[in-house]
Amino acid sequence: MVLPAFNEAKNLAWFLPELAAKLQGQARRLELLVVDDGSKDETALVVHGLIQQGLPVRLLRLSRNFGKEAALSAGLDAAEGDVVLTMDSDGQHPIATALEMLPAWREGFDVVYGVQTGRRASQSASRRGYTKFFYWLMQRDSRFELPSDAGDFRLLDRRVVLALRSLPERARYMKGLFAWVGFKSRAIDFVPDARAHGETSFNFMRLLSLAVVGLTAFSKVPLRMVSLLGFVVSAVSVFFGFWIILEKTLFGNPVSGFATLAASITFLAGVQLLCLGIIAEYLGRVFDEVKQRPLYLVQELTPPLDAPEEL
């Protein structure tokens, strides 16, 4: 199992023992891999303590905070076994749902992912609108289906993990990568448990940043919208120009004054800056890829368990 963690010491202290106890009887070999994504609390200390108590836990500690997508990728790179289950370390992903995923894998499904029910009802109307628009954009230019209420809570067969490892891009939108690789999949509904300690570090701005990464990594629709917008603005400008000429020649009306001109220039300047901003996001992704910097750096990796139990 892969559990990315950022400042989750209090949650890991109770969640890992409970997780190990409930999965031990369901698996021949088990390994709980905690990826410490540059935590500022005692996350690493808690994991070391659980290892000393004999729990089937390993620690992969990154040199700093690289973000959840990088931490999840690091966990998948280091994970062993025939099947890997990824879930959050805050205890909100139900263990009972994880246990439901195992029979589906044994039935032949390569990917079993959790779909959070009732999620949209708890969101504001504006948040639901943004989310719907994001998924609409993502589906306009893709040959794969991106489930809207699925996240990182999923079970992956070994060959799916190997396929994900082969993807070299630095702009990691794991939800999109999970969908892109394909394979035989099945969804399982779940209701998240209440968070026992702390608050989520994913605020609106971080979600917005992740959405931009997803769009620029998987869709060309924003670039095509720039072209479409340029065509529409040009057509409106030509039409407006003809209208001014007709008014002047046929009716003798004077051309509108400074206010109209200022408004038009300001509008066109805004459109140009918007288009340049969209193009800059794609250019920034290219810049990141060309640098070829590693996705993450490992500060510490505890050795494999003597008898790691695989699912």
Secondary structure as the mmCIF struct_conf table of DSSP 4:
data_model
#
loop_
_struct_conf.conf_type_id
_struct_conf.id
_struct_conf.beg_label_comp_id
_struct_conf.beg_label_asym_id
_struct_conf.beg_label_seq_id
_struct_conf.end_label_comp_id
_struct_conf.end_label_asym_id
_struct_conf.end_label_seq_id
STRN STRN1 VAL A 2 ALA A 5
BEND BEND1 PHE A 6 ASN A 7
HELX_RH_AL_P HELX_RH_AL_P1 ALA A 9 GLN A 24
TURN_TY1_P TURN_TY1_P1 GLY A 25 GLN A 26
BEND BEND2 ARG A 28 ARG A 29
STRN STRN2 LEU A 32 ASP A 36
BEND BEND3 GLY A 38 GLY A 38
BEND BEND4 LYS A 40 GLU A 42
HELX_RH_AL_P HELX_RH_AL_P2 THR A 43 GLN A 52
TURN_TY1_P TURN_TY1_P2 GLN A 53 GLY A 54
BEND BEND5 PRO A 56 PRO A 56
STRN STRN3 VAL A 57 LEU A 62
BEND BEND6 SER A 63 ARG A 64
HELX_RH_AL_P HELX_RH_AL_P3 LYS A 68 ALA A 78
BEND BEND7 GLY A 81 ASP A 82
STRN STRN4 VAL A 83 THR A 86
TURN_TY1_P TURN_TY1_P3 SER A 89 ASP A 90
BEND BEND8 GLY A 91 GLY A 91
BEND BEND9 HIS A 93 HIS A 93
HELX_RH_AL_P HELX_RH_AL_P4 ILE A 95 ARG A 106
TURN_TY1_P TURN_TY1_P4 GLU A 107 GLY A 108
BEND BEND10 ASP A 110 ASP A 110
STRN STRN5 VAL A 111 GLN A 116
TURN_TY1_P TURN_TY1_P5 THR A 117 ARG A 119
HELX_RH_3T_P HELX_RH_3T_P1 ARG A 120 SER A 122
BEND BEND11 GLN A 123 GLN A 123
HELX_RH_AL_P HELX_RH_AL_P5 ALA A 125 ARG A 140
TURN_TY1_P TURN_TY1_P6 ASP A 141 ASP A 141
BEND BEND12 ARG A 143 PHE A 144
TURN_TY1_P TURN_TY1_P7 SER A 148 ASP A 149
STRN STRN6 ALA A 150 ASP A 157
HELX_RH_AL_P HELX_RH_AL_P6 ARG A 158 ARG A 165
TURN_TY1_P TURN_TY1_P8 SER A 166 SER A 166
BEND BEND13 ARG A 170 ALA A 171
HELX_RH_AL_P HELX_RH_AL_P7 MET A 174 TRP A 180
TURN_TY1_P TURN_TY1_P9 VAL A 181 VAL A 181
BEND BEND14 LYS A 184 LYS A 184
STRN STRN7 SER A 185 PHE A 190
HELX_LH_PP_P HELX_LH_PP_P1 PRO A 192 ARG A 195
BEND BEND15 ALA A 196 GLY A 198
BEND BEND16 SER A 201 SER A 201
HELX_RH_AL_P HELX_RH_AL_P8 PHE A 204 PHE A 218
HELX_RH_AL_P HELX_RH_AL_P9 VAL A 221 LEU A 246
HELX_RH_PI_P HELX_RH_PI_P1 GLU A 247 PHE A 251
HELX_LH_PP_P HELX_LH_PP_P2 ASN A 253 SER A 256
HELX_RH_AL_P HELX_RH_AL_P10 PHE A 258 LYS A 291
TURN_TY1_P TURN_TY1_P10 GLN A 292 GLN A 292
BEND BEND17 LEU A 295 LEU A 295
STRN STRN8 VAL A 298 LEU A 301
HELX_LH_PP_P HELX_LH_PP_P3 THR A 302 LEU A 305
BEND BEND18 ASP A 306 ALA A 307
HELX_LH_PP_P HELX_LH_PP_P4 PRO A 308 GLU A 310
#
